């Protein structure tokens, strides 16, 4: 499982990002079916994502990716590594 302690400098999981934050996916973690599901949903490296909404209790969160809204559990969002999007 990916944790913030193991990410390269400048890379973080998408989970702690605030609403409105834009980033670029650098890697997708997870194993087996989870990793395949994330990739099938379009969460692949070099894809731009934006945090659109976070539920009142913090879970799930809604991302804008490839023109559609995608809701993810925080646990799954922690598997997506991102870096700051360049303007």
N, C-alpha and C positions, 0 to 999 in steps of 0.2 A: 504494500500500500504506500502511496506517495504521501510524504509529510512535508511541511514547510521547512523542516530542518535539513532535508536532503536535496532541496532544489538549488540550482546554480544561482549565483548572484544575479539580481535583476529579474529573476523568474519567481513567480508565486502561483499558488493555486488560485483558480477563479473564485473560490468560495468567499474569501474575506473582502472582496472588492465591493465598494459602495455603489449605490444606484447611479447610473449615468457614466460609470467607468467604461472606457473602451480599451480593449487589449487584443493581442494577436496570440493565438494558440501556438505554443512551441512544442508541446508533447501531450500525449494522452496516456495515462497510466491505466491501472486496473488489470484484471486477469480474465481470461476466458470470455464468457458471455457478456460481462459488463463492458470490457474493452470493445468488443465487437458492436455492442449496442450503441456506445458513444460514437464510434466511428461511423456507423450506419446513419446516425442522426445528423451527420455533417460536421461533427466536431473533429476536424483533422488539422494537423499542423499547417500554419500560415493562413488560417481562416480568422477573420476579424469577428470579435464578439463584443456585445455591449450588455451590461447589466441593466435590465429594464425595471424590474420590480423585485422586492424581497418581501415575503409574507410577514405579517405582523410578529409572529414568533420566530422569524428567521429561516423557516424551512417550509416550502421549497423556495427557490429563486427562479426568476424568469430571465432568460437570456435572449437577445436578438442575434440570430446567426443565419447567414445566407438568406436574409429577407423574411424569416419566419420567427415566431415566438416559441421558445422551447423552455419548458419548466423542468427543473432538475432538483433532486434532493441534494442537500448540502453534502451528504456523504459521497454522492457521485460527482458533484462539482469539485470536490477536493482532488479528484484524479486528473483534472484538466490543468496543465501548467500553462501560464500565460506570461507575456512580457508587455510592457507599456506600448501602446499603439503609437506609431509616428504619425504626425498630422499629414 
